[in-house]
């Protein structure tokens, strides 16, 4: 019997989905070929993907015996740009809101990203 690898499967599937959404966004809005446009397209794609993964995991949590999405996958999706989707998913689906360790990790990721955004804005403003 082959051993299942849900973390690898979900990471690859989510990256493919987010990439397709980002490319679709890029094409739909005829974005120019530059880093800010690529970043915004990626954030849009990964945000939608992360939101969908939270919704799917909530649905699976309500079904007895259903395969769940590993928490590390949800954290990785937030880390690579989907924290807005993660936050929206937690609020809309009321998912993972009572798990203290999960919320702590989410907020640490969000703080790191806010710091990075502040630094990028400062560098852009300087020059």
C-alpha positions in Angstrom: 0.0 0.0 0.0 1.4 3.4 -1.0 1.7 6.0 1.7 -0.3 9.2 1.2 1.5 12.6 1.3 -1.3 15.1 1.9 1.0 18.0 2.6 2.9 17.7 -0.6 -0.3 17.1 -2.6 -2.1 20.1 -1.2 1.0 22.4 -1.5 1.4 21.5 -5.2 -2.3 21.7 -5.9 -2.6 25.1 -4.2 0.5 26.5 -5.9 -0.8 25.4 -9.3 -4.3 26.9 -8.6 -2.8 30.2 -7.3 -0.5 30.4 -10.3 -3.4 29.8 -12.8 -5.5 32.5 -11.0 -2.6 34.9 -11.0 -1.9 34.4 -14.7 -5.6 34.7 -15.5 -5.7 38.0 -13.5 -2.7 39.2 -15.4 -4.3 38.4 -18.7 -7.7 39.6 -17.9 -6.5 43.1 -16.8 -3.7 43.3 -19.4 -1.1 44.0 -16.8 2.3 45.1 -17.9 5.4 43.0 -17.3 6.8 44.4 -14.1 7.3 43.3 -10.5 4.5 45.3 -8.9 1.9 43.9 -11.4 3.3 40.4 -10.9 3.1 40.8 -7.1 -0.5 42.0 -7.2 -1.6 39.2 -9.5 0.1 36.7 -7.3 -1.5 38.1 -4.1 -4.9 38.0 -5.8 -4.4 34.4 -6.9 -3.0 33.1 -3.6 -5.7 35.0 -1.6 -8.5 33.3 -3.5 -6.8 30.0 -3.2 -6.2 30.3 0.5 -9.8 31.4 1.1 -11.1 28.4 -0.8 -8.8 26.0 1.1 -10.2 27.3 4.4 -13.7 26.8 3.1 -12.9 23.3 1.9 -11.3 22.4 5.2 -14.3 23.7 7.2 -16.5 21.5 5.0 -14.4 18.5 5.6 -14.3 19.2 9.3 -18.1 19.0 9.4 -18.1 15.6 7.6 -17.2 12.6 9.8 -14.2 10.7 8.6 -13.3 13.1 5.7 -9.7 13.9 4.8 -8.6 17.3 6.2 -6.1 19.8 4.9 -3.0 19.8 7.2 -2.6 22.9 9.3 0.9 23.4 7.9 -0.6 23.8 4.4 -2.9 26.5 5.7 0.0 28.3 7.4 2.2 28.0 4.3 -0.6 29.5 2.1 -0.8 32.4 4.4 3.0 32.8 4.5 3.4 32.9 0.7 0.9 35.8 0.4 -2.5 34.5 1.3 -2.9 35.9 4.7 -5.9 38.1 3.6 -7.6 35.0 2.3 -6.8 33.2 5.5 -8.2 35.9 7.7 -11.4 36.2 5.5 -11.7 32.4 5.6 -11.4 32.2 9.4 -14.0 34.9 9.8 -16.5 33.8 7.1 -16.4 30.1 7.7 -15.7 30.4 11.5 -12.8 28.1 11.0 -9.7 27.7 13.2 -10.8 30.6 15.4 -10.7 28.7 18.7 -7.3 27.0 18.3 -4.9 29.2 20.2 -1.7 27.9 18.6 -3.1 28.1 15.1 -4.2 31.7 15.7 -0.8 32.7 17.2 1.0 31.3 14.2 -1.3 33.1 11.8 -0.8 36.5 13.6 3.0 36.0 13.6 2.9 35.4 9.9 0.6 38.5 9.4 3.0 40.7 11.5 6.0 39.5 9.5 4.2 40.4 6.3 3.1 43.8 7.6 6.7 44.5 8.5 7.9 43.5 5.1 5.2 45.7 3.4 6.3 48.7 5.6 9.9 48.1 4.6 9.1 47.8 0.9 6.9 51.0 1.0 9.8 52.8 2.8 12.3 51.7 0.2 10.0 52.6 -2.7 9.3 56.0 -1.1 13.0 56.7 -0.6 13.7 55.9 -4.1 
